[in-house]
């Protein structure tokens, strides 16, 4: 049987998710760090509002803001720029 040529797959674009709520000053601080790091490293950013999602509310209410990297919890309350950069491979 012949071998199939495999072209290397491009690296997956990383996703950073900020889980917070309106009027949360720590969420605003986290957003600034996330947007800066994500734009420098080419990651996408999404935000989720715990006041609009009962499951997120139950899971994260006492920890907001919560940051997920590719769906896994990375940090909460305060976002450390160096840790986030490292988690994204930068």
Helices and strands as residue ranges (DSSP letters): E 15-20, H 25-41, E 44-49, G 50-52, H 54-60, G 61-63, E 66-69, E 72-76, H 81-87
